[in-house]
Amino acid sequence: MPHTLASLVSHTALKLTVLAGEGRLNVPVRWAHASELIDPVPYMEGGELLLITALKLDAEDAEATRTYIRRVAQAGVVGLGFAVGVNYEGVPDALVEAARQENLPLLGVPRRTPFIAISKAVSAAVAADQYRAVTAGFEAQRELTRAALSAEGPADLLARLAAHLDGWAALYDASGAVVAAAPDWAARRAARLTDDVGRLRERPAPASSVVSDTDGDDRVELQSLGTGRRARGVLAVGTGAPLGTAERYAVHSAVALLTLTTERSRSLQEAEQRLGAAVLKMLLAGEPDHARAVAGRLYGGLLDAPFRVVVAEPVAADDDPSAAQPAAAGSAESTATLDALADAMDSAAARTGEAVLAVPDPGRLVVLVVDGGAAAEACAAHAAVAEARAGTPPRSRGRSARAEAGRTGTGLAVGMSAPTGPTAAANAYRQAEQALSVARRRGRALVEHEDVAAGSVLPLLADDAVRAFADGLLRSLRDHDATGRGDLVASLRAWLSRHGQWDAAAADLGVHRHTLRYRMRRVEEILGRSLDDADVRMELWLALKATSTPPGE
């Protein structure tokens, strides 16, 4: 408890008397300082007991005394100690009246009590209070350490921290989601701070900030967790007043302990990545038994259930959705884009106890996730948010929010395979890459293999290479038609659409079937290819569709 004027007055050795401001004796005293300056305000910090003998102050001049008392009171001086019997035999009435008007405590100091005795008393009390705060902080540190090592881990730690602060505490994971809060009602309050948490996570750790709870009177302090370039989490504490010394010790201890529990060592992370890369390599090589043996308990559960292969790449922003290209590998922006996706999936999986196998590749991220699990849903949700931020709201479809349409500028393209097992992992990887290619072409943040397989092949004809092939294949026919000697392209389209039925195709064109037969012979002559060949008919039909499909559709 801080030292107060009341405790000084009750100090029997000092023999102080209260002359004014009796109702404000419980104000904390930060220091005791003697000064005979007419204007000591520039040398005050606030919270001092000012000791004077009125050597230079005319304490019997009412106006001068009121001015003096008003200035020191406004400067934050909490009390005035007046030495009786030094320059004045008694306490001047003008001084007592001025102190009463400002409600400033005025203490009479007897001649036998030196100012140094008061300073020592205040100093000893301040030191004792600091010692109590440090001792309480160390005790809180021991208590929080025991909580961190308990079965409940961070949840128990937050509960003890909130009790110690007489406030609330919340823990956010690397994706910015609230993973634990104490007391329970604090989770709703913590959820309102996700934007502030997001801004703090963008700063290199360690970092902190103080924010205001707009719906309450709490003072909220945010502390990032981690030792690397990116924060691995954020601790939020809400209190009714600024933190004291003991509370500050407790918060710093909690930050250190939570950092130890949320930030795995770099060597362990690298070892897990090497193990995951080895497991993935074996799966793609068609060695599921070896992959399962290497995966052990770390990834074994993932291989026991149907999983999906996710391949993600950052894409460069472009005004043309069909021109989305992979972003420069290794750049800070590209790395941050993939890191954010990995954090979202890893955090979601951690909350449900799922296993996630993530293998960073140069310029891309390959992840194995449980089919229908939290990580897969987090991937879809992250992609949906990316498209929404790019200005194109996603449409909900099925069991999760999929990005059905979008524009480039999201900075992310993700391909997801169909559910599979260890024996078909290589095929699933190809599916994910195919879906990724479609995502880049269409300017989408996420494309699943089912979306491609269940749709039409016609949108794929919008590729520039396919259009170039189609134009080359049909150019001679179009050149022929341009001379006005027939309508071979339209006749070919009608004949192919009617599956070679002469009468039906001729009726569509409004010509005699013999005319149509003549035109088809001219097509064969000009192209040098037989329409009896099914492959030729297929190529011609796709060429006609490719050249009639507007770009981007």
Rosetta blueprint (number, residue, H / E / L):
1 M L
2 P L
3 H L
4 T E
5 L H
6 A H
7 S H
8 L H
9 V H
10 S L
11 H L
12 T L
13 A L
14 L L
15 K L
16 L L
17 T E
18 V E
19 L E
20 A E
21 G L
22 E H
23 G H
24 R H
25 L L
26 N L
27 V L
28 P E
29 V L
30 R L
31 W E
32 A E
33 H E
34 A E
35 S L
36 E L
37 L L
38 I L
39 D L
40 P L
41 V H
42 P H
43 Y H
44 M L
45 E L
46 G L
47 G L
48 E E
49 L E
50 L E
51 L E
52 I E
53 T L
54 A L
55 L L
56 K L
57 L L
58 D L
59 A L
60 E L
61 D L
62 A H
63 E H
64 A H
65 T H
66 R H
67 T H
68 Y H
69 I H
70 R H
71 R H
72 V H
73 A H
74 Q H
75 A L
76 G L
77 V L
78 V L
79 G E
80 L E
81 G E
82 F E
83 A E
84 V L
85 G L
86 V L
87 N L
88 Y L
89 E L
90 G L
91 V L
92 P L
93 D H
94 A H
95 L H
96 V H
97 E H
98 A H
99 A H
100 R H
101 Q H
102 E H
103 N L
104 L L
105 P L
106 L E
107 L E
108 G E
109 V E
110 P L
111 R L
112 R L
113 T L
114 P L
115 F H
116 I H
117 A H
118 I H
119 S H
120 K H
121 A H
122 V H
123 S H
124 A H
125 A H
126 V H
127 A H
128 A H
129 D H
130 Q H
131 Y H
132 R H
133 A H
134 V H
135 T H
136 A H
137 G H
138 F H
139 E H
140 A H
141 Q H
142 R H
143 E H
144 L H
145 T H
146 R H
147 A H
148 A H
149 L L
150 S L
151 A L
152 E L
153 G L
154 P H
155 A H
156 D H
157 L H
158 L H
159 A H
160 R H
161 L H
162 A H
163 A H
164 H H
165 L H
166 D L
167 G L
168 W E
169 A E
170 A E
171 L E
172 Y E
173 D L
174 A L
175 S L
176 G L
177 A L
178 V E
179 V E
180 A E
181 A E
182 A E
183 P L
184 D L
185 W L
186 A H
187 A H
188 R H
189 R H
190 A H
191 A H
192 R L
193 L L
194 T H
195 D H
196 D H
197 V H
198 G H
199 R H
200 L H
201 R H
202 E L
203 R L
204 P L
205 A L
206 P L
207 A L
208 S E
209 S E
210 V E
211 V E
212 S E
213 D L
214 T L
215 D L
216 G L
217 D L
218 D L
219 R E
220 V E
221 E E
222 L E
223 Q E
224 S E
225 L E
226 G L
227 T L
228 G L
229 R L
230 R L
231 A L
232 R L
233 G E
234 V E
235 L E
236 A E
237 V E
238 G E
239 T E
240 G L
241 A L
242 P L
243 L L
244 G L
245 T H
246 A H
247 E H
248 R H
249 Y H
250 A H
251 V H
252 H H
253 S H
254 A H
255 V H
256 A H
257 L H
258 L H
259 T H
260 L H
261 T H
262 T H
263 E L
264 R L
265 S L
266 R H
267 S H
268 L H
269 Q H
270 E H
271 A H
272 E H
273 Q H
274 R H
275 L H
276 G H
277 A H
278 A H
279 V H
280 L H
281 K H
282 M H
283 L H
284 L H
285 A L
286 G L
287 E L
288 P H
289 D H
290 H H
291 A H
292 R H
293 A H
294 V H
295 A H
296 G H
297 R H
298 L H
299 Y H
300 G H
301 G H
302 L H
303 L H
304 D H
305 A L
306 P L
307 F E
308 R E
309 V E
310 V E
311 V E
312 A E
313 E E
314 P L
315 V E
316 A L
317 A L
318 D L
319 D L
320 D L
321 P H
322 S H
323 A H
324 A L
325 Q L
326 P E
327 A L
328 A L
329 A L
330 G L
331 S L
332 A H
333 E H
334 S H
335 T H
336 A H
337 T H
338 L H
339 D H
340 A H
341 L H
342 A H
343 D H
344 A H
345 M H
346 D H
347 S H
348 A H
349 A H
350 A H
351 R H
352 T H
353 G L
354 E L
355 A L
356 V L
357 L E
358 A E
359 V E
360 P E
361 D E
362 P L
363 G L
364 R E
365 L E
366 V E
367 V E
368 L E
369 V E
370 V E
371 D L
372 G L
373 G L
374 A H
375 A H
376 A H
377 E H
378 A H
379 C H
380 A H
381 A H
382 H H
383 A H
384 A H
385 V H
386 A H
387 E H
388 A H
389 R H
390 A L
391 G L
392 T L
393 P L
394 P L
395 R L
396 S E
397 R E
398 G L
399 R L
400 S E
401 A E
402 R L
403 A L
404 E L
405 A L
406 G L
407 R L
408 T L
409 G L
410 T L
411 G L
412 L L
413 A E
414 V E
415 G E
416 M E
417 S L
418 A L
419 P L
420 T E
421 G L
422 P H
423 T H
424 A H
425 A H
426 A H
427 N H
428 A H
429 Y H
430 R H
431 Q H
432 A H
433 E H
434 Q H
435 A H
436 L H
437 S H
438 V H
439 A H
440 R H
441 R H
442 R H
443 G L
444 R L
445 A L
446 L E
447 V E
448 E E
449 H H
450 E H
451 D H
452 V H
453 A H
454 A H
455 G L
456 S L
457 V L
458 L H
459 P H
460 L H
461 L H
462 A H
463 D L
464 D H
465 A H
466 V H
467 R H
468 A H
469 F H
470 A H
471 D H
472 G H
473 L H
474 L H
475 R H
476 S H
477 L H
478 R H
479 D H
480 H H
481 D H
482 A H
483 T L
484 G L
485 R L
486 G L
487 D L
488 L H
489 V H
490 A H
491 S H
492 L H
493 R H
494 A H
495 W H
496 L H
497 S H
498 R L
499 H L
500 G L
501 Q L
502 W H
503 D H
504 A H
505 A H
506 A H
507 A H
508 D H
509 L H
510 G L
511 V L
512 H L
513 R H
514 H H
515 T H
516 L H
517 R H
518 Y H
519 R H
520 M H
521 R H
522 R H
523 V H
524 E H
525 E H
526 I H
527 L H
528 G L
529 R L
530 S L
531 L L
532 D L
533 D L
534 A H
535 D H
536 V H
537 R H
538 M H
539 E H
540 L H
541 W H
542 L H
543 A H
544 L H
545 K H
546 A H
547 T H
548 S H
549 T L
550 P L
551 P L
552 G L
553 E L
